[in-house]
Amino acid sequence: QVQLVESGGGLVQAGGSLRLSCAASGRTFSNYAMGWFRQAAGKEREFVAAIRRSGGSTYYADSVKGRFTISRDNAKNTVYLQMNSLKPEDTAVYFCAAGTYYSGIAGSYEYWGQGTQVTVSS
């Protein structure tokens, strides 16, 4: 199994940047595709970004494309989400997830972190 712990969230003004980290423990981290999702208060959980096992292919939601970058360091068992040009609409709890398959669907992922709060003020 894989255990995931997110960090790096906080309060930032619109236009600012944050980098989220997801530290993984357990077996065979490099064999899992990784994804980031977010859930704003009163809204459904939505896809943000995903990355294949090797890190050679990425996929982004249209709402964050060009602003967010997902990456991974398999040697450190860590996946990152670099968030630039943040908007108030980005305010949400951000979750990382691990799964067998590269996907933008939450139900496709097997393991989830507990989430980290990102708040963007205008």
Summary of the structure (lengths in Angstrom):
residues: 122
radius of gyration: 13.2
end to end distance: 39.9
largest distance: 41.4
contacts: 366
relative contact order: 0.32
helix: 10%
strand: 52%
